[in-house]
Amino acid sequence: MTILFSLKNQVAIVTGAASGIGYAIARCLSEAGAKVAMVDRAEEIKSAAQNLGNSAQGYVFDLANVDALGELVEQIHHDFGRIDILVNNAGIGMLEAVGEVQLTSWNATMLINMTAPFFLAQHCSRFMKMQGFGRLINISSQASVIALNEHAAYCASKSGMASFTRVLAAELGPFGITANAISPTVVETELGKRYWHGDRAEQMKQKIPARRFATTDEIAGAVLYLSSKEAAMVNGENLVVDGGYSVI
């Protein structure tokens, strides 16, 4: 697959790349030939990048610092010489019942899941316009299309991400830039297992026709396709990778 969807000589930014889905995406894009700027607030991002060799570089950065996003993108462009792909993967989920949602958790969820990804896309698209090529990929969630209990802020943020993705696609398409979202079901990561375990996990799996959760490599494969030249006519879509959960 990495031979078919070659990303040779391209530069990708992946947020939340120290572990889990983000690390799998960074590894997959690197194996396809891309140079990868791996962004995460965790110091472990440095060693994670080292694991991928000379094709990757780690950047310790907290996406909550929205005012400094432009500086981050400028630095990455300076270090690599171009920016072809942005994968907005970093996100948070603070689970609260509707009657218990706090303003602080609501605002934090919107900031990381929607505001920071939008402005990262804005900054990156300026360089992509000059190149006449770009791929903006937002990791949303099945929560963008269905309601989940105790996920009010999370569902709202992921729906917003899917919505602004369509606007990016419409406005930036004439410049050779595509914008798409990917909406996974529960993914088998260490973070996911903290909430989805035991009876709760088994009950959720029974709602998924595939009867299992997604793997990080399956999400990375979807990102690889949307990053490639073969996906040039896929624009403004929300690719739901949920084993059929949302269709029943």
N, C-alpha and C positions, 0 to 999 in steps of 0.2 A: 504494500500500500504506500509506503514512503517513497518507493521508486516511481509509482504512478503519479502521486501528488507531490512532486518535488518542490521544495522551497529553497533551493540553492541560491545563495547570494542575497537572501532576504533577511530582514531584521524584524523580530517580533518582540513585543512587550507583553508579559504575562503577570498579572497581579495576583496576590495570594499564592505565590509560587513556591513557598518553602516546603509544602507538604500536600498530601491529598490530591484533589482534582487538579489544582494549579501546577503541582510538580509533575504530574502525569502529562499534562498538556505541554509544559516546557520541554520535557524529555522527548515527547513525540515530535514536536516541531524541530527540535535539535537533530533528531535522527533523520528527519526529512531534509536536512541541509540548512536550516535557518540558524542564524545567530540570535540568541535569546537574552533579553534584558529581563531578569527575574526580580520582581518587586514584592516586598513583604515587610511588615513592621517587625517581624521576628528576626533576631540576629542570626538565626539558623539559615537565613537565606544565603549567606556567604558560602557556607559549606555545601548547601544544596546546589548552588551554581558550580562549585568546584567539582561536584560529582559528575557534571555533564561535560567537563573538560573546557578547552579553550573556546568553545562555541557559546559559552554562557557567562554572564556577569551578574552578580547579585547587588541589589540596591535596597538598603534598609530605609523604609519610608512608611509613614503612617498616612493612609489616605484621608484621614480626618482633617489633615492639614491641606484643605482644598486650595487655599491661596497660594500654596507652593507647588501645585501640580504643574504649572507651566515651566517652572524651573527644573523640575524632574524630567519632563519631556525634552527640554532643551539640552540637559546634561546627557541624556541617553542618545539624542541625535548627534551631539558632539562626539560621544564615545564611539558610536557605530557608523556614523556618516549618513544614515537614512533610517526611516521607520516605515515598514510595510504593513505590519500586522499589529493590532492591539487586541488583546484578549482580557476583557474586564471580568475576572473570575472572583476576586475577593468579595466576600460578603459576610454578613452576620445575621443571626436569627435570635431574637429575644422573645420567647414564647410566653404569652400572657392571654388570659381570657379577656373578652371584650370589656367587661366591667372593671378589669384590673390594669389595663394598659396605662402606663405612665408617660407623660410628655417627654421625659428624658430618654426613655427607651424608644419611643416613636421617632424622635428627632435623630437619634443615633442610627437607627435602622435606615431612615431615609438618606442620611448623609453618606453612609458607606455603600448602600445597595443601589442608590439612584443618583445622588448629586455628584459624588466623586467620579463614577463611571462616565456620566455625561460630559463633565468638563475634561476628563482625560481624552475622550473621543474628540472633543472640540479642539484641544491642543494638538493632538496627533494628526487630525485631518488637515491642518494647515500645511504640514510637511507633505502629506499624501497628495494634496491638491497640486503642489509643485512638481511632484513626480508623475502625476497622472495615473496613479495606482494606489490602492489601499484596501485593507480588509479590517473592518471593525466588527468584533464578535463579542457579544455580551452574554455571559452565563447567567441566565434567568432561572426559572424553576417551574415545575408543574403548578406551583402556587400562583403563577401568572395567569392561569386559565381556569383553575378550580379553587374552591374554598376549602381551607383546612382549619379545623378547630385550633384555637389559641395562636393563630398565625395572622391576626389582623394587620399589624404593621408590616410583617414580612410579605404577605400577599399583596398589599398595596404597593410596596416598593418594587416587587418583581413585576407586577402588572405595569407600573410606570416605566420600568426599564424596557419591557417589550414594546410599549407605546412609543417612547422616544427613539427606539431603534428604527421604527418605521419612518419617522420624520428624518432621521439621519440618512436613511436609504433614499428617500425622495429628493432631498436637497443635494446630496453628495454624489448620487449616481452619475450625473453628467460629467463628473471629474474622474471617472474610472474607479470610484470607491464604492464598495458594497458594505452594507451594514445588516447583520443578522443576529438573532438571539438563539440560544440553545436552552431548552427548558427540561432539565432532567427530573426524574423521580428521585426518590432517596438513593443516594450513592454510597457504596460501601467504603467509607473512610472512617478514621478513628473518631473524628468529630461526629459523624452521622451515627456511629454506634453508641455514643453517649446518650442519645435520645431514643433511637430506634433499636431496642433490644428486647429480648424476652417475648412475652405475649403481645406487647405493642407491635413489635416488628413482624411477628407471625400474622397478626390480624391485618397489618398493612399489606403484606405480601399476598394475602388472599384476595385483595382488591385489585391486584395487578394481574392481567391475563398471563403474563410471562411467569408469574409466581416467584419472582425474585426481585432484588434490587439491582440497580445498574452498577457497573464497575467503572473505576476511574479511566481505564483504557478505552472504554466505549465512548465516554464523553470526549476524551482526547482525540479519538478517531473522527468524531463529528467536527471538532474544531479544525483538524487537519484538512478535511474536505473543504470546509467553508473558507479556509485560508488559501486554497489552491487556485490556480488559473482555470482549472476544470469547473469551478463553481462561479465563474464570472457572471452568469445570468441568474444566480440565486441572490435576490436582494430584497430586504424588508421582511424576511420570513422569521417565524418563531418555530424552530425545529424542536418538537416535543419528543424527548427521548425517555419515555416512561413505560415501555412495555405494554402499552395499551390502556393504562389506567384511566386516562381522560376521555376515552371514547365509549365507556360503558356507564 
